[in-house]
């Protein structure tokens, strides 16, 4: 029973290794492939599954050279207020918002002027009716 589980587990690991190698080979940029062309690596992995996958993982792909020994320290992220692109984006957004507010204020002033003119006309009509002796209906 244990022997069967080990055989099935080992087979699953080999299948996972082969699938990983195929996907990794397919997604790798041509400039990082060493030895033969990428289609040849894929055929090698398919024809000789275990050996081809291992060869691909160890020989077929260029690895990024390590520039230092020891743990890799991540580069500190740039603060948003130091990022020139982000500052340009914020400046453009502020200009768009200011322009939008200015247009809205102009539109509001125009509507207020129209309302004032309508109110003036209505008062003038009421005044004219009162002078002619007509009594407007009371509310």
Secondary structure in CASP SS format (residue, H / E / C, confidence):
PFRMAT SS
TARGET T0000
AUTHOR 0000-0000-0000
METHOD secondary structure of the structure
MODEL  1
X C 1.00
X H 1.00
X H 1.00
X H 1.00
X H 1.00
X H 1.00
X H 1.00
X H 1.00
X H 1.00
X H 1.00
X H 1.00
X H 1.00
X H 1.00
X H 1.00
X H 1.00
X H 1.00
X H 1.00
X H 1.00
X H 1.00
X H 1.00
X H 1.00
X H 1.00
X H 1.00
X H 1.00
X H 1.00
X H 1.00
X H 1.00
X C 1.00
X C 1.00
X H 1.00
X H 1.00
X H 1.00
X E 1.00
X C 1.00
X C 1.00
X C 1.00
X C 1.00
X H 1.00
X H 1.00
X H 1.00
X H 1.00
X H 1.00
X H 1.00
X H 1.00
X H 1.00
X H 1.00
X H 1.00
X C 1.00
X H 1.00
X H 1.00
X H 1.00
X H 1.00
X H 1.00
X H 1.00
X H 1.00
X H 1.00
X H 1.00
X H 1.00
X H 1.00
X H 1.00
X E 1.00
X C 1.00
X C 1.00
X C 1.00
X C 1.00
X C 1.00
X C 1.00
X C 1.00
X C 1.00
X C 1.00
X C 1.00
X C 1.00
X C 1.00
X C 1.00
X C 1.00
X C 1.00
X C 1.00
X C 1.00
X C 1.00
X H 1.00
X H 1.00
X H 1.00
X C 1.00
X H 1.00
X H 1.00
X H 1.00
X H 1.00
X H 1.00
X H 1.00
X H 1.00
X H 1.00
X H 1.00
X H 1.00
X H 1.00
X H 1.00
X H 1.00
X H 1.00
X H 1.00
X H 1.00
X H 1.00
X H 1.00
X H 1.00
X H 1.00
X H 1.00
X H 1.00
X H 1.00
X H 1.00
X H 1.00
X H 1.00
X H 1.00
X H 1.00
X H 1.00
X H 1.00
X H 1.00
X H 1.00
X H 1.00
X H 1.00
X H 1.00
X H 1.00
X H 1.00
X H 1.00
X H 1.00
X H 1.00
X H 1.00
X H 1.00
X H 1.00
X H 1.00
X H 1.00
X H 1.00
X H 1.00
X H 1.00
X H 1.00
X C 1.00
X C 1.00
X C 1.00
X C 1.00
X C 1.00
X C 1.00
X C 1.00
END
